[in-house]
Amino acid sequence: MSAEEIKTEILQAIDNVPEGALLDVLNYLKQLQNQSPDDIRLTTNLRKILLEDRGLLEKLAQ
């Protein structure tokens, strides 16, 4: 998917975001602007790990 296609998809998705969440989306995008590509990749990978291992993490927390 090209960068232009991704931007178009993002704009379409924003149209369906509840009004109350729009400020959160804007703040998230602003945070991304200030991060290095390595930091973004690290955050993405950590989020992926946490989502994939959620059940295991919940069991360990008990």
N, C-alpha and C positions, 0 to 999 in steps of 0.2 A: 504494500500500500504506500503510495507516495505521500510526502509531507502535505501536499495540497489536499489530498483525499482525506487524510487524518484530520486536518483542520476543519474540513467540511463536516465530517462526522461529529466532531466536537461541538460545532455550532448547532447541529441538529439535536444532539443530546441535551445541550443546555436549554433548548426550548421546552424540554420535557422535565426539567428539574424543578421541584417545588420551589416556590418563591422564597421560602424561609431558608433554603439551603444555598441560594445563589451567593450570598456573602461568604460562606465557607468555601465554595468553589473558587471564588475570586482570590481569597486569602491563600488557598493552596497553590494556585497558579503563580501568585506573587512570590511565595516561598521557593518554588521551583526555579524562578528566574535568578535567585541569589545563590543557588547551589551549583557546585561543580558537577560535571558529568559523572565523576567517580562517586560522589556523595549520592546522587540520584540513583545510580545503579545499586549501591549498597542498601539504600532504603528500600528499593524495589525488591531486591533479593531477600532482605529480612522479612518484609511483609509476606512474600510468597512462602517462606519457611513457616512463619507463624500461622498462616492460613492452612497450610497443608498438614501441620502437626498440632492443630488445635485440640483434637481429642486427647492426644498424648499429653500435651501441656496441662489440660484440665485434670487428668488423672494424677499427674505428678504434683499438682497443687493441693490435692486432697490429703 
